[in-house]
Amino acid sequence: MCCSCEQQPAVAEGVDASVAEAIATGEVDLSTLDFEQRLQVLAARVPEGVPEAADDDDGVFPIGSPETRFWNPAFWALCAQDLRELEWPSRKSVTQTLFTSQIAFVLIIALTLVFDAIVESGIKALLLDEPFTLTIDKILKTQK
């Protein structure tokens, strides 16, 4: 049977014998039944009651636990404990990451300015019949 309930479905009155047998055994080939018989079989599979909702508690912040309320001093004590137990990165790692990110930032800005100057000169050469020139003044946008 495809539903999650373990109860055997009750057979309604007025159901064909073949449908009643199929419902009782739980093995039904719906392709052999007509539309009304299919409806009867599928209606018999519907569970009687509403299933209970699954508990959504993930265990990280238990519902109603006093330790999870931020106005509780125990919460702040647990936060301080977490900060003491945290493994901080080394100075070398932080410095290396800082310099790498700054170099990448400068390179991205430089490549963006060069690309913009190339595209601008190319469009002016195609549309305005100006010669294609690429100078530092055009790249840094100091030329008007």
Sequence and secondary structure as in RCSB ss.txt:
>XXXX:A:sequence
MCCSCEQQPAVAEGVDASVAEAIATGEVDLSTLDFEQRLQVLAARVPEGVPEAADDDDGVFPIGSPETRFWNPAF
WALCAQDLRELEWPSRKSVTQTLFTSQIAFVLIIALTLVFDAIVESGIKALLLDEPFTLTIDKILKTQK
>XXXX:A:secstr
  SS  S     TT  HHHHHHHHHS   GGGS HHHHHHHHHHHS SS         SSS TT GGG TTSHHH
HHHHHHHHHHS    HHHHHHHHHHHHHHHHHHHHHHHHHHHHHHHHHHHHHS       HHHHTT   
